[in-house]
C-alpha cells in the first residue's frame, strides 16, 4: 500500500484515524506492518502490501 492512503482510510468500526507502523517497505510501497485505530485500539494487518480492514469477526471467519 502507498503511505498516501493514510489520508483516506479510517477504522471501519468507528471511523477514527489509524496509526501506521511499518515493518517492511519497498521504495514507496509498504509491504508489511499494522494499522492501529486511535480510538478503539483495533489492529489491522498489512500483508503483501494489502491492508486488511475487515472487522475482527469477519477476519477470523475469512481465515477459517
Secondary structure, DSSP 4 states (H G I P E B T S, - for coil): -BGGGGGT---TTT---EEEEEEEEETTEEEEEEEEETTT--EEEEETTEE--S-HHHHHHHH-
